[in-house]
Amino acid sequence: MVCYLAAGFTAAMDQKMALARPIVFGNWKMHGLRAEAKALAGGLAERVGRPSATLGVFPPATVLAEVAAQLAGTGILVGGQDCHDKPKGAFTGSISAPMLKDAGAVAVIVGHSERRHGLGETDALVRAKVQAALEAGLLAILCIGETEAEWLEGRTLEVLERQLDQSWPQGASAARVVVAYEPVWAIGTGRTPTLDDIGRSHAAIRARLERLASDGDKVAILYGGSVKADNAGAIMAVAGVDGVLVGGASLDPDGFFAIYRAGGGA
Ligand SMILES: O=C[C@H](O)COP(=O)(O)O
């Protein structure tokens, strides 16, 4: 098992070491005032001890530095939820990848559907953000996923392939980018694809990554969308699923820890 401490994470990525599986990431989204964030991070650290796998949280930017300081030395990594595609400039309200790194982040989520569909982010912009993350030395968590209409029309694989083709930066490597497959219709709804469908999508993503990157066979692929303690074990047991990106259930330390344990983390 390989454990990543925040301080050694970039060095580990530079050495092209594999992320230890399972990879369990919690995206807090727009939740967490300072006291809540402190209690959540503390509760998680208390339950986990020293992670045997890859465990990370993605708090709101306002509490990122405090959470990163609180979790320093625990082996739990901390990341941002989005970054601008430029390192600095006159972009009111935006946060750059170097700023996230400066605040203690080692990773950043890009292309989440709540930004693609809620805020109109395109594949081209997502690709530029992945590049910005890589240039700042952050691990990029590249999110892709079909809408409900695309799913109902049977276009899931075609959409995933297009999103990868248009948002995977040329020359990016498995050590620096993780792909998160999140069907938009499964996010926060309590609905999930069947295990067979998850396996099929992950296999298609893998096949595409093998065409896009020389080490595409090694890119970690996560599943996200209504992952809870009671379905996490079955989902992480699907061939080709390297871990999960959890939203709502990551806001409860007991539930999030149970998900981590369900994937084999100790
Ligand atoms: O980033 C996380 C995903 O959007 C999943 O959210 P959820 O677990 O609340 O469905």
The ligand as an SDF file (V2000), in Angstrom:
LIG
                    3D

 10  9  0  0  0  0  0  0  0  0999 V2000
  -18.8660   15.0670   -6.3480 O   0  0  0  0  0  0  0  0  0  0  0  0
  -19.6940   14.2650   -5.9180 C   0  0  0  0  0  0  0  0  0  0  0  0
  -20.8510   13.8890   -6.6710 C   0  0  0  0  0  0  0  0  0  0  0  0
  -21.4750   14.9580   -7.2860 O   0  0  0  0  0  0  0  0  0  0  0  0
  -21.7850   12.9310   -5.9920 C   0  0  0  0  0  0  0  0  0  0  0  0
  -22.6820   13.5770   -5.1320 O   0  0  0  0  0  0  0  0  0  0  0  0
  -23.6850   12.6780   -4.2530 P   0  0  0  0  0  0  0  0  0  0  0  0
  -22.8560   11.6200   -3.5910 O   0  0  0  0  0  0  0  0  0  0  0  0
  -24.3030   13.6190   -3.2850 O   0  0  0  0  0  0  0  0  0  0  0  0
  -24.6670   12.0660   -5.2080 O   0  0  0  0  0  0  0  0  0  0  0  0
  1  2  2  0
  2  3  1  0
  3  4  1  0
  3  5  1  0
  5  6  1  0
  6  7  1  0
  7  8  2  0
  7  9  1  0
  7 10  1  0
M  END
$$$$
